[in-house]
Amino acid sequence: MRPIYVLYVVCIFGFITLPVAAQELPDAAVSWVENEFQPSTLTRTEQLEEMHWFADAAKPYRGMKINVVSETITTHEYESKVLAKAFFEITGIEVMHDLIGEGDVIEKLQTQMLSGRNIYDAYINDSDLIGTHVRYDHVVPLSDFMAGDGKSVTNPQLDIDDFIGRAFTTGPDGKLYQLPDQQFANLYWFRYDWFQRDDLKTRFRDIYGYDLGVPVNWSAYEDIADFFTNRVREIDGKRVYGHMDYGKKDPSLGWRFTDAWLSMAGTGDKGLPNGKPVDEWGIRVEGCRPVGSSVSRGGAVNAPAAVFALTKYVDWLRDYAPPEAAGMTFSESGPVPAQGNIAQQIFWYTAFTADMTRPGIAVMNDDGTPKWRMAPSPHGPYWEAGMKLGYQDAGSWTLFKSTPLERRKAAWLYAQFTVSKTVSLKKTHVGLTPIRESDIRHESFTQRAPELGGLVEFYRSPAREQWTPTGTNVPDYPKLAQLWWQNVADAASGEKTPQQAMDALAKAQDRVMMRLERAGVQKTCGPKLGDERDPSYWLGRPGAPKPRLNDEKPPGETIDYDVLIRSWAVADAVPSS
């Protein structure tokens, strides 16, 4: 242990006070703070005080070995390789932080839910499961835990209000069920350098009658895709394409749609973080109870807007993406834009930012700045102001009641350590998945912003509030999510029309919710399916489901990227009311 003192230095000008924590602290804590956990939004003294709290709170659990799990992304690799080691050296609690595929995380979580057997002491799983967690009595509401059994191990400096994703992990009862650990959005990605070329700008305006720029609507995205794929075709002797996607029949095809593709087209209702009464999955709720997915029950899974969304996915993949894209999975398609022959991608996760900024790749300049930018996603013709516009992943710490209390307390300490202000800014610089307002506002990100292609500007802007995860309308994410990729794949392969595929999906979702209702396993806010009515009844009412538009391709609309960024800065400077 290293004693840290309040030191008074006498000099000819009087006393100089160097305030630091006047308690003993493990030598390792000082070393980690000084050598790894920089920069930080805290002062060095505040960091040491926070680390002292962790060391002190962990004393009853020293020597314990706990097991936690998360999906494999850069942020969680940093936690597993670096933060778990730091936590052990500071607290004496050994952490086995497993990294597995996202689907495997859900499988383990579901097994623990159904069996009651403690497989992991804590999970980082997507907040997309918030609707599942609030309906089954398996997870510990963190609001209750922090005020009750976990009070002695809850960091007084945790600062819940600083988490930008707390609304995503809050249930209809107002309780916090999960603690955000990392976040990334699904945005529009494009080759800024190509969009700035005068020759391409002139050609585009001559053909389409408006300026080449960031597409505001899907009409413009389609025109730009056509322009680069069929009109430009080659840049610097290399075949280029105006769109990138993936279409292999694989579980990842489900994420492609449940990650808010339908909301981008305008399928649901107005409301943030998710539409009410109909959300971006097309599920209608009354109160908090899901009543149906099909249009005949007031849902929107097979409504015109959803069918339009699936149709455009199929058409664009066939007409504007590289031929091999149709046979790719999510992980296989992810690296393709970095290879330098893709002009734009409507569905691009900011989690790829770190890989997209590696020196020497085709989409980076020699000075370390990117040739690309990220921007808000364009919206479809059914979208209205006041609706969510895209998806944001919020991987969040989740505690189960099946985990023995003492192990749960130790795991909660580690969870808080990984998001503590002492370490979170450094972790955000590593993984580029910001969770705290104080981190994204830090001067270090102001300095780094030019290297990150719009990431900092997006997360500092009011626009980010329109990007949200799956909400509480979805009563059982694991059971329902698997239906999507199977039905979408039928449309992607041509086995079914988009209407047939969405009809089948709507019926399948309703069947699952009907089984949940009959089983009575969700006593709080469980499904209670409504009676079927003629679809015209629902399509004739305001809101979702919406009737088919006469014109699903309005005039294309774009905005200059630099004008967009300036407008974000102005909006962000205006205090909210």
Buried (B, 14 or more C-beta within 10 A) or exposed (E): EEEBEEEEEEEEEEEEEEEBBEBEBBEBBBBBBEEEBBBBBBEBBBBBBBBBBBBEBBEEBEEBEBBBBBBBBBBBBBBBEBBBBBBBBBBBBBBEBBBBEBBBBBEBBBEBBEEEEBBBBBBBBBBBBBBBBBBBEBBBBBBEBBEEBBEEBBBEBBBEEBBBBBBBBBBBEEBBBBBBBBBBBBBBBBBBBBBBBEEBBEBBEEEBEBBBBBBBBBBBBBBBBBBBBEBBEEBEEEEBBBBBBBBBBBBBBBBBBBBBBBBBBBBBBBBBBBBBBBBBBBBBBEEBBBBBBBBBBBBBBBBBBBBBBBBBBBBBBBBBBBEEBBEBBBEBBBEBBBEBBBBBBBBBBBBBBBEBBEEEBEBBEEEEBBBBBBBBBBBBBBBEEEBBBBBBBBBBBBBBBBBEEBBBBBBBBBBBBBBBBBBBBBBBBBBBBBBBBBBBBBEBBEEBBEBBBBBBBBBBBEBBBBBBBBBBBBBBBBBBBBBBBBBBBBBBBEEBBBBBBBBBBBBBBBEBBBEBBEEEBBEEBBBBBBEEEEBEEBBEEEBBBBBEBEEBBEEBBBBBBEEBBEEBEEEBEEEEE
